[in-house]
Amino acid sequence: MKALLLAGYAFVSNVALAVLPHEPAVIWYGAHMGVWPTTLVATAGTVLAGIVDHRLFVPLIERIKSGPRVPAAFAERFFRRWPFLILVLSGLTPLPFFPFKLLALTTGYPLGRYAGAVAVRSLPRYALLAWLGTALTLPVWLLVALFALLLIPSLRMLPWPTRAAT
């Protein structure tokens, strides 16, 4: 049951437009399920999210791009040189992954290679986070605080009521 919950959470926290942080969950599950089960299950959920993103957004992007062709920007030209390597390295650095995910989807990077890059990118990251959960006994309040802290950047995506002009 824990594995299904972790896979589901990994999916929800990694699908496009996700606002939930996955790090505290992987740390917590690492302490309760072990390093490798946590790593493999979280990676599977993340890869599934990547496949769903690819299947949903690539056709949509292709339809949008059917208009006049715009010259490729520097980032796109750079990405097209080493797409697999760039996707993998983006998971091993503190850089956010979503810009690279967007580049993969907009350039039509093949689904199989994209899913492979997501898996290779996620495995070491999740292994490190799961190991952290087993190596350090973190109190639940600290994980909740970490969750709240990592949620702050996502709060600007929410529709906040604004005061009407008087």
Secondary structure as the mmCIF struct_conf table of DSSP 4:
data_model
#
loop_
_struct_conf.conf_type_id
_struct_conf.id
_struct_conf.beg_label_comp_id
_struct_conf.beg_label_asym_id
_struct_conf.beg_label_seq_id
_struct_conf.end_label_comp_id
_struct_conf.end_label_asym_id
_struct_conf.end_label_seq_id
HELX_RH_AL_P HELX_RH_AL_P1 LYS A 2 ASN A 14
BEND BEND1 VAL A 15 VAL A 15
TURN_TY1_P TURN_TY1_P1 ALA A 16 LEU A 17
BEND BEND2 LEU A 20 LEU A 20
BEND BEND3 HIS A 22 HIS A 22
HELX_RH_AL_P HELX_RH_AL_P2 GLU A 23 MET A 33
HELX_RH_AL_P HELX_RH_AL_P3 VAL A 35 ILE A 64
TURN_TY1_P TURN_TY1_P2 LYS A 65 SER A 66
BEND BEND4 GLY A 67 PRO A 68
HELX_LH_PP_P HELX_LH_PP_P1 ARG A 69 ALA A 73
HELX_RH_AL_P HELX_RH_AL_P4 PHE A 74 ARG A 81
BEND BEND5 TRP A 82 TRP A 82
HELX_RH_AL_P HELX_RH_AL_P5 PRO A 83 LEU A 92
BEND BEND6 THR A 93 LEU A 95
BEND BEND7 PHE A 97 PHE A 97
HELX_RH_AL_P HELX_RH_AL_P6 PHE A 98 THR A 106
TURN_TY1_P TURN_TY1_P3 THR A 107 GLY A 108
HELX_RH_AL_P HELX_RH_AL_P7 LEU A 111 ALA A 135
BEND BEND8 LEU A 136 LEU A 136
HELX_RH_AL_P HELX_RH_AL_P8 VAL A 140 LEU A 151
HELX_RH_3T_P HELX_RH_3T_P1 ILE A 152 MET A 157
BEND BEND9 LEU A 158 LEU A 158
HELX_LH_PP_P HELX_LH_PP_P2 ARG A 163 ALA A 165
#
